[in-house]
Amino acid sequence: MGTVRLGAQPPTVSDIVAIADGAPVELDADARATVAASRAVVDRAIASGEPVYGLNRRLGAGRDDAVADDELAAFQRRTIANHRGGIGEPLTEREARAVVAARLAGFTRGGAGVRPELADAYAALLNAGVTPRIPSRGSVGAADLTALAEVAAVVTGAGTVLRDGGPVPAAEALEAAGLAPIELAPHEALAALSANALSVGVGSLAAVSARQLAETADLVVALSLEAVGAHGPAGNLSPYTEAVAEARGGDGQRASAQAIRAALAGSSLESPDRTVSVQDPLAFRTAPQLHGALREAVARLRTELEVELAARAENPVVDLASGRLVSGGNFQALPLALALENLRLALAHVAEASERRSASLSLALAPARREGRTRVPGLLLYAAADAVAEVRQLAAPATLGSSTLSGVEDHATYAPLALRLLQRSLALTADVLAIEALHAADLLGVLDTAPAGAGTRPLAEALTAALAADAAPAAALVAETTHLLLG
């Protein structure tokens, strides 16, 4: 796996995912120069005595209370300790690496004002495989303070590290990796915390998963079309033609329709002599519109993630042009939070349509089921309905749950909550699509029909192998199929 180099160009979602998956990271000369220039602004502010939030003034409601010069070092330690309020199951190692990567990337944009030594310490954690244990809950999306406090705690020798899935004291893990704890300089505690690195880092992983799911949804629809077409006069391909896609327009619809056509290339559904109904049910013939909306929601999320990866989101932010630290609200990443919300809503529509297609396939399987010739349990359809009901509930807004946390912290985006709900929606929708694919493969097997589409044939063969296991539990079938579809 190649090294990800952070430099003058903003990092991408792909960079964060690569680091999360184990790629080493390196700061190039441009990144180092930007970090050093950013720190020089902070050092000048310290020398001048100018009042700056989180530097020589306290945090939150104490924003106008001075921090004495001889208290600055202790103030850094207290700031980190006070923000370690996260709870819940820890992030996975992959997710935690994504958080560290996103925060390190933020340092290189020049808004944080940390020393190069601190940026190097974050890179060293990643390259040595020292993964902070980060609780999954505690951030309200006005900077992911509790999550980032755990990362900062680890580089200072406090906190806890994940090793083989279990907790290890950070000091022990650093020593084993040949790394030394670092003492935070003035301003670095707040600078380490002032970003949405959990939402951005883990959100990058979710965006990639969502893109894979959108592509999978098109392939599953194609397989279902082959199945219903083999069963009777269904599987009309006109809704997936270029003419229909161009009649409305929209990049997502075009891409979805093209993917379905490609998966069916060479199939019997393309035969001009086939008897076919003039229209299939909506769950089939509006798939390009539904899946197109999903693709566009994924694209929007990726756009917002890359806006955040390019941003200087800290408060106060170092403005290199003026050489000043400027208070602001760039940590309030509502556009990102709304993109997470929008994607959940699109998933709910995709899942609903998939469950309806499964119902059609299940009805076609009913005679064979009565004869004991099916391999998919009849009530697997109930599991799809149960999952869809939950996906609908998860589509409700999370970002409107704002509450006043103090007299000055009176609004938050709840982006991490929106992200957690998205992760659950993705998993459930993947199960629903897997159930549809299993029903389609079962119907093709009952009909003793091998699909001939360029994309559907290999999928059907793989699903047939999964269904060949004697009395495989439904949960195992769905899990295996989900892995097959999404990798």
Disulfide bonds with the S-S distance in Angstrom:
none
